[in-house]
Amino acid sequence: MSAAPDLDALYAPPSDMIVKAMRRQLEDVHMAYLKAATFFSFATASSDGLDVSPRGGPPGFVRVLDQRTVAFADWPGNNRIESLRNLQQDARVGMLFLFPGFDVFLRINGHARATTMAPVLAELAENGRVPKAATVVDINEVLFHCGKAASRAKLWDEAGRLDPAQVPSVGRVIATLAALGDENVQQLDAHYSHAVRHDLYG
């Protein structure tokens, strides 16, 4: 097995501008982006390893409670609730926000906890529905991350859109992994298409 590379020899140190841009609390520019944010990936850890899950909602679904704290609701998913379970073992978290059409990311690293406190849940209600639980994140660091990855992936370009014919449909994936048989694929596709658009809060 080869020795670990000398990273300091391979990479130049970050510029002074980059170092200064990393903050320990939210500034107005961060809060402006959070008010517009509709999607982020949420990283948690446990003794079994790491987990990353997608989170989405209307603009501002991640609420700023103060300059060092944000919160977001837990809405129905696949009921694995790995993030919530992980927080019972390890409070460290990472949040990576994507902004459709923008080649920039926002990152928040910190420590989090689950809560069922009524005032927090009420603050996070959507479409008249109140979540069962929420996650409150105490911020350790917040920074903007350059969007070269999004640009390389052509993430927001029409040319970067995936042709559905290139990959199995979700119904095909479910039928294959659950051994349900080919005759169920169309029904599973239809059910999934409806669920991801309409069964959002219950």
TIBAKE-811357 format. One record per residue (C-alpha): residue number from 1; residue in one letter; x, y, z. Coordinates in steps of 0.1 Angstrom, whole numbers, always signed. Example, Ala and Ser with C-alpha at 12.3 -4.5 7.8 and 13.67 -1.06 7.14 Angstrom:
# TIBAKE-811357
r resi = 1 | resn = A | px = +123 | py = -45 | pz = +78
r resi = 2 | resn = S | px = +137 | py = -11 | pz = +71
# end
This chain:
# TIBAKE-811357
r resi = 1 | resn = M | px = +0 | py = +0 | pz = +0
r resi = 2 | resn = S | px = +14 | py = +34 | pz = -10
r resi = 3 | resn = A | px = +21 | py = +61 | pz = +15
r resi = 4 | resn = A | px = -4 | py = +89 | pz = +19
r resi = 5 | resn = P | px = +3 | py = +118 | pz = -5
r resi = 6 | resn = D | px = +18 | py = +150 | pz = +9
r resi = 7 | resn = L | px = -12 | py = +172 | pz = +5
r resi = 8 | resn = D | px = +6 | py = +204 | pz = +14
r resi = 9 | resn = A | px = +30 | py = +197 | pz = -14
r resi = 10 | resn = L | px = +2 | py = +190 | pz = -39
r resi = 11 | resn = Y | px = -20 | py = +220 | pz = -31
r resi = 12 | resn = A | px = -14 | py = +257 | pz = -24
r resi = 13 | resn = P | px = -29 | py = +271 | pz = +8
r resi = 14 | resn = P | px = -62 | py = +288 | pz = +5
r resi = 15 | resn = S | px = -60 | py = +325 | pz = -2
r resi = 16 | resn = D | px = -65 | py = +351 | pz = +25
r resi = 17 | resn = M | px = -98 | py = +360 | pz = +10
r resi = 18 | resn = I | px = -111 | py = +324 | pz = +13
r resi = 19 | resn = V | px = -98 | py = +322 | pz = +49
r resi = 20 | resn = K | px = -116 | py = +354 | pz = +59
r resi = 21 | resn = A | px = -148 | py = +343 | pz = +43
r resi = 22 | resn = M | px = -152 | py = +314 | pz = +67
r resi = 23 | resn = R | px = -174 | py = +326 | pz = +96
r resi = 24 | resn = R | px = -185 | py = +313 | pz = +129
r resi = 25 | resn = Q | px = -220 | py = +328 | pz = +126
r resi = 26 | resn = L | px = -244 | py = +339 | pz = +99
r resi = 27 | resn = E | px = -240 | py = +372 | pz = +83
r resi = 28 | resn = D | px = -266 | py = +391 | pz = +63
r resi = 29 | resn = V | px = -253 | py = +376 | pz = +30
r resi = 30 | resn = H | px = -257 | py = +341 | pz = +44
r resi = 31 | resn = M | px = -292 | py = +348 | pz = +56
r resi = 32 | resn = A | px = -302 | py = +362 | pz = +22
r resi = 33 | resn = Y | px = -293 | py = +329 | pz = +6
r resi = 34 | resn = L | px = -310 | py = +309 | pz = +33
r resi = 35 | resn = K | px = -343 | py = +328 | pz = +27
r resi = 36 | resn = A | px = -341 | py = +317 | pz = -10
r resi = 37 | resn = A | px = -328 | py = +281 | pz = -3
r resi = 38 | resn = T | px = -350 | py = +252 | pz = -15
r resi = 39 | resn = F | px = -326 | py = +223 | pz = -12
r resi = 40 | resn = F | px = -297 | py = +210 | pz = +8
r resi = 41 | resn = S | px = -280 | py = +177 | pz = +16
r resi = 42 | resn = F | px = -277 | py = +168 | pz = +52
r resi = 43 | resn = A | px = -247 | py = +148 | pz = +65
r resi = 44 | resn = T | px = -247 | py = +129 | pz = +98
r resi = 45 | resn = A | px = -225 | py = +103 | pz = +115
r resi = 46 | resn = S | px = -228 | py = +73 | pz = +138
r resi = 47 | resn = S | px = -207 | py = +45 | pz = +150
r resi = 48 | resn = D | px = -218 | py = +26 | pz = +119
r resi = 49 | resn = G | px = -206 | py = +52 | pz = +95
r resi = 50 | resn = L | px = -218 | py = +82 | pz = +76
r resi = 51 | resn = D | px = -251 | py = +92 | pz = +60
r resi = 52 | resn = V | px = -262 | py = +119 | pz = +36
r resi = 53 | resn = S | px = -299 | py = +126 | pz = +29
r resi = 54 | resn = P | px = -316 | py = +153 | pz = +7
r resi = 55 | resn = R | px = -339 | py = +179 | pz = +22
r resi = 56 | resn = G | px = -361 | py = +203 | pz = +3
r resi = 57 | resn = G | px = -390 | py = +227 | pz = +7
r resi = 58 | resn = P | px = -403 | py = +261 | pz = -3
r resi = 59 | resn = P | px = -379 | py = +291 | pz = -1
r resi = 60 | resn = G | px = -368 | py = +297 | pz = +34
r resi = 61 | resn = F | px = -378 | py = +262 | pz = +47
r resi = 62 | resn = V | px = -346 | py = +263 | pz = +67
r resi = 63 | resn = R | px = -354 | py = +289 | pz = +94
r resi = 64 | resn = V | px = -328 | py = +312 | pz = +109
r resi = 65 | resn = L | px = -334 | py = +312 | pz = +147
r resi = 66 | resn = D | px = -305 | py = +335 | pz = +154
r resi = 67 | resn = Q | px = -270 | py = +342 | pz = +140
r resi = 68 | resn = R | px = -257 | py = +309 | pz = +154
r resi = 69 | resn = T | px = -287 | py = +286 | pz = +149
r resi = 70 | resn = V | px = -309 | py = +273 | pz = +121
r resi = 71 | resn = A | px = -338 | py = +248 | pz = +122
r resi = 72 | resn = F | px = -357 | py = +227 | pz = +97
r resi = 73 | resn = A | px = -386 | py = +203 | pz = +98
r resi = 74 | resn = D | px = -386 | py = +165 | pz = +94
r resi = 75 | resn = W | px = -412 | py = +157 | pz = +68
r resi = 76 | resn = P | px = -423 | py = +122 | pz = +57
r resi = 77 | resn = G | px = -397 | py = +102 | pz = +37
r resi = 78 | resn = N | px = -388 | py = +65 | pz = +37
r resi = 79 | resn = N | px = -391 | py = +62 | pz = +75
r resi = 80 | resn = R | px = -355 | py = +51 | pz = +79
r resi = 81 | resn = I | px = -350 | py = +83 | pz = +99
r resi = 82 | resn = E | px = -313 | py = +77 | pz = +99
r resi = 83 | resn = S | px = -304 | py = +113 | pz = +104
r resi = 84 | resn = L | px = -325 | py = +116 | pz = +136
r resi = 85 | resn = R | px = -312 | py = +83 | pz = +149
r resi = 86 | resn = N | px = -276 | py = +93 | pz = +141
r resi = 87 | resn = L | px = -280 | py = +125 | pz = +161
r resi = 88 | resn = Q | px = -287 | py = +105 | pz = +192
r resi = 89 | resn = Q | px = -251 | py = +91 | pz = +189
r resi = 90 | resn = D | px = -231 | py = +119 | pz = +172
r resi = 91 | resn = A | px = -242 | py = +156 | pz = +171
r resi = 92 | resn = R | px = -218 | py = +166 | pz = +142
r resi = 93 | resn = V | px = -235 | py = +176 | pz = +110
r resi = 94 | resn = G | px = -229 | py = +192 | pz = +76
r resi = 95 | resn = M | px = -253 | py = +210 | pz = +53
r resi = 96 | resn = L | px = -246 | py = +216 | pz = +17
r resi = 97 | resn = F | px = -271 | py = +240 | pz = -1
r resi = 98 | resn = L | px = -276 | py = +241 | pz = -38
r resi = 99 | resn = F | px = -293 | py = +270 | pz = -56
r resi = 100 | resn = P | px = -308 | py = +261 | pz = -89
r resi = 101 | resn = G | px = -292 | py = +281 | pz = -117
r resi = 102 | resn = F | px = -264 | py = +294 | pz = -95
r resi = 103 | resn = D | px = -229 | py = +281 | pz = -96
r resi = 104 | resn = V | px = -223 | py = +286 | pz = -59
r resi = 105 | resn = F | px = -229 | py = +265 | pz = -28
r resi = 106 | resn = L | px = -234 | py = +274 | pz = +8
r resi = 107 | resn = R | px = -220 | py = +251 | pz = +35
r resi = 108 | resn = I | px = -229 | py = +250 | pz = +72
r resi = 109 | resn = N | px = -210 | py = +227 | pz = +96
r resi = 110 | resn = G | px = -221 | py = +223 | pz = +132
r resi = 111 | resn = H | px = -238 | py = +203 | pz = +159
r resi = 112 | resn = A | px = -274 | py = +194 | pz = +159
r resi = 113 | resn = R | px = -302 | py = +179 | pz = +180
r resi = 114 | resn = A | px = -337 | py = +167 | pz = +173
r resi = 115 | resn = T | px = -366 | py = +185 | pz = +190
r resi = 116 | resn = T | px = -404 | py = +182 | pz = +194
r resi = 117 | resn = M | px = -408 | py = +216 | pz = +211
r resi = 118 | resn = A | px = -441 | py = +230 | pz = +201
r resi = 119 | resn = P | px = -429 | py = +266 | pz = +193
r resi = 120 | resn = V | px = -402 | py = +253 | pz = +170
r resi = 121 | resn = L | px = -425 | py = +229 | pz = +152
r resi = 122 | resn = A | px = -451 | py = +257 | pz = +148
r resi = 123 | resn = E | px = -425 | py = +279 | pz = +133
r resi = 124 | resn = L | px = -417 | py = +252 | pz = +107
r resi = 125 | resn = A | px = -453 | py = +244 | pz = +97
r resi = 126 | resn = E | px = -459 | py = +242 | pz = +59
r resi = 127 | resn = N | px = -493 | py = +242 | pz = +41
r resi = 128 | resn = G | px = -511 | py = +240 | pz = +74
r resi = 129 | resn = R | px = -492 | py = +209 | pz = +85
r resi = 130 | resn = V | px = -470 | py = +207 | pz = +116
r resi = 131 | resn = P | px = -440 | py = +183 | pz = +115
r resi = 132 | resn = K | px = -436 | py = +156 | pz = +141
r resi = 133 | resn = A | px = -400 | py = +166 | pz = +148
r resi = 134 | resn = A | px = -374 | py = +191 | pz = +137
r resi = 135 | resn = T | px = -337 | py = +195 | pz = +137
r resi = 136 | resn = V | px = -319 | py = +224 | pz = +153
r resi = 137 | resn = V | px = -284 | py = +231 | pz = +142
r resi = 138 | resn = D | px = -258 | py = +251 | pz = +162
r resi = 139 | resn = I | px = -234 | py = +266 | pz = +137
r resi = 140 | resn = N | px = -197 | py = +261 | pz = +140
r resi = 141 | resn = E | px = -187 | py = +275 | pz = +106
r resi = 142 | resn = V | px = -205 | py = +288 | pz = +76
r resi = 143 | resn = L | px = -190 | py = +295 | pz = +42
r resi = 144 | resn = F | px = -197 | py = +299 | pz = +5
r resi = 145 | resn = H | px = -181 | py = +272 | pz = -17
r resi = 146 | resn = C | px = -171 | py = +279 | pz = -53
r resi = 147 | resn = G | px = -194 | py = +264 | pz = -79
r resi = 148 | resn = K | px = -169 | py = +248 | pz = -102
r resi = 149 | resn = A | px = -184 | py = +213 | pz = -95
r resi = 150 | resn = A | px = -218 | py = +225 | pz = -107
r resi = 151 | resn = S | px = -203 | py = +241 | pz = -138
r resi = 152 | resn = R | px = -182 | py = +209 | pz = -146
r resi = 153 | resn = A | px = -214 | py = +188 | pz = -142
r resi = 154 | resn = K | px = -234 | py = +212 | pz = -164
r resi = 155 | resn = L | px = -259 | py = +209 | pz = -135
r resi = 156 | resn = W | px = -282 | py = +237 | pz = -146
r resi = 157 | resn = D | px = -277 | py = +234 | pz = -183
r resi = 158 | resn = E | px = -302 | py = +217 | pz = -206
r resi = 159 | resn = A | px = -272 | py = +198 | pz = -220
r resi = 160 | resn = G | px = -266 | py = +183 | pz = -186
r resi = 161 | resn = R | px = -301 | py = +169 | pz = -181
r resi = 162 | resn = L | px = -302 | py = +131 | pz = -180
r resi = 163 | resn = D | px = -321 | py = +113 | pz = -207
r resi = 164 | resn = P | px = -346 | py = +90 | pz = -189
r resi = 165 | resn = A | px = -339 | py = +63 | pz = -214
r resi = 166 | resn = Q | px = -303 | py = +60 | pz = -202
r resi = 167 | resn = V | px = -312 | py = +45 | pz = -168
r resi = 168 | resn = P | px = -339 | py = +22 | pz = -154
r resi = 169 | resn = S | px = -370 | py = +39 | pz = -142
r resi = 170 | resn = V | px = -377 | py = +41 | pz = -105
r resi = 171 | resn = G | px = -404 | py = +15 | pz = -109
r resi = 172 | resn = R | px = -379 | py = -8 | pz = -125
r resi = 173 | resn = V | px = -354 | py = -2 | pz = -97
r resi = 174 | resn = I | px = -380 | py = -10 | pz = -70
r resi = 175 | resn = A | px = -393 | py = -41 | pz = -89
r resi = 176 | resn = T | px = -358 | py = -54 | pz = -93
r resi = 177 | resn = L | px = -345 | py = -48 | pz = -58
r resi = 178 | resn = A | px = -378 | py = -60 | pz = -41
r resi = 179 | resn = A | px = -382 | py = -89 | pz = -65
r resi = 180 | resn = L | px = -417 | py = -78 | pz = -75
r resi = 181 | resn = G | px = -417 | py = -89 | pz = -111
r resi = 182 | resn = D | px = -418 | py = -70 | pz = -144
r resi = 183 | resn = E | px = -455 | py = -68 | pz = -145
r resi = 184 | resn = N | px = -455 | py = -43 | pz = -116
r resi = 185 | resn = V | px = -431 | py = -18 | pz = -132
r resi = 186 | resn = Q | px = -457 | py = +5 | pz = -148
r resi = 187 | resn = Q | px = -478 | py = +6 | pz = -116
r resi = 188 | resn = L | px = -448 | py = +13 | pz = -95
r resi = 189 | resn = D | px = -437 | py = +42 | pz = -118
r resi = 190 | resn = A | px = -472 | py = +57 | pz = -116
r resi = 191 | resn = H | px = -473 | py = +54 | pz = -78
r resi = 192 | resn = Y | px = -439 | py = +69 | pz = -74
r resi = 193 | resn = S | px = -446 | py = +98 | pz = -97
r resi = 194 | resn = H | px = -478 | py = +107 | pz = -78
r resi = 195 | resn = A | px = -462 | py = +103 | pz = -43
r resi = 196 | resn = V | px = -432 | py = +125 | pz = -49
r resi = 197 | resn = R | px = -454 | py = +153 | pz = -61
r resi = 198 | resn = H | px = -485 | py = +150 | pz = -38
r resi = 199 | resn = D | px = -477 | py = +130 | pz = -7
r resi = 200 | resn = L | px = -454 | py = +155 | pz = +8
r resi = 201 | resn = Y | px = -466 | py = +161 | pz = +43
r resi = 202 | resn = G | px = -485 | py = +131 | pz = +54
# end
